[in-house]
Amino acid sequence: MQSTPEDAFKRDIDSKSSHERLKAVRKFSAFATAEHHQLLAEVKGGERVAFVRRAITQLQERISGEDNVVAAVASDWTVRPTRAVAEYSRAVELVSEALLHEILPRIGAIKLEARRSFDNYEGSRLQAKVNNLVWLMDGIEELRKAALTDQYQEFSLHEFVSSCVLAAEKPENVSIDVEENFKGLLTWTDPKLLSIAICNGLKNAVEASERNDGGRIVVSAGETEVDFWLSIIDDGMGFTGEAENAFKIGRTTKDDHRGFGLAITKQAMTTLGGSVSLAPNEPTGAIFELRWFKMAED
């Protein structure tokens, strides 16, 4: 009798090798559904290796359907996204593209008619509301871009991060330091999507530091046997509430923000088959961490 994906998963997840257990989770992600929550919970309960537990958690999040943006792992032994993640990203692309196609021309028509109908349109509250709507559409366009990937390359992570830091806008009382510990480290991923995630992380850290009358931001990165990681650590205002809520579209504590930045970051990392997390820094500030799987051998 031919074994089912569940049978193969149960067999492979009992391996003494943590790498084989990770491989089992990634393969099973192509078949897992909400019905497998209990099985995954039991497996995670007995798992003691952090990166395998993280992969199981990501798979649980994907099949739960509770997140606005799904975190998932690759289904085979590559860095490419799972079929489910690819389908989700394609759905994000199609829906956002349809919204933009239908709404943007109408916004343009409203702006034109408002200028014709109101002598004092420029600088008015109506203009501000229309501009906010355009700003929201810009956020949807950025979300669409974060769902697309076809530019996998190998590049120096330190040089790439340094270029992102150089392009970041910051006041004089905020400094950004890139640690030397990952010089020479090469990564294989989509630089466009990684740039979206890093730039959003730096922007948030700068704004948090600025609101706290300045501060120092440290960017560090490295690798484990199975993935790459990058941390942006600030000593700014920090955040309140559940960290996961910050990644939902429209969630923001800032009056002049549309609440898309972290949601876009999560979509970018989802498309890469990676993850993003936010945690408190002690005594103040936040730790923003990106992780993405490296290509591995069979």
C-alpha positions, 0 to 999 in steps of 0.5 A: 500500500502506498504511503500517504503524505501523513505517513511519510511525515510521521516517519520522517519527523522521527529522524534523529537528524534535525535537518531531516526533521526540517526537511520533513516539515518543508515537504509536508507543507505542500499537503498540510491543511487545517485538519493537521493542526493537532498533528503539528501541535503534537510534533512541535510539543516534542521538538527541542531544536529551535529552527525546526520548531519555527518551521512548524510554527510557520506551517501552522500559521499558514494552514490556520488562515488567521493572518492577513499575510501568511508565513510559510516555509518551502515545500522541497529542499530549496529556497523557492516558495511552496506551491501554497505560498506561490498561489497566495502571492499570485492571489495578492498580485491579481487582487491588488492589480484589479483594485488599482486598475479599477480605482486609480482612474476613478480617483483621477477623475475625482481630482480633476472634477474637484479642481474644476468645481471648487475654486479653493480645492488646493489646500482644502480638506477635500484635497487632503482626503483625496491625497490620503486615498492616493497614498493608500493606493500606493500602499496596495501597489507596494504590497503587489510588488512584494508578492512578485519574485523571479530575480534570485541572485547570490550577493554580499549581504554586508554590502547590500545592507550597507547600501540600504543604510546609505539610502535610508533617510534619518535625522542627525540625532539618529545613527545606524551602524552595520556590524562587521561580523558578517562581512564576506557572507554571501546569500542567495535570494531575491534582492528586490524583496529583501530590500523591501523588508530591510528598508521598511525595518530601517524606516521603522527603527529610525522613526522610533528612535526619532520619536525618542529624541534620537538614538543608535540603530545596530544592524547585524546578520549571520547564518545558521546551518539552515538559514540566514538572519538579519536583525535591526535593533533600536533603542527607540520608543518600542511598541505596545500590544501584541507584536503580531498585530503590527503586521496586519494591514492598517494597524499603526500607532502613527497618525501619518501612516497608512499601516502598510509597512510591516504588512508589506515586509511580511508579504515580501518575506512570505514570498521568499519562504522566510519570516519576519518578527518583532520583539521588545529590546531591553531596556527600550526599543525593538528587535526587528528580525528577518530570516530566510532559508538557504538552499541546501543539498538533498 
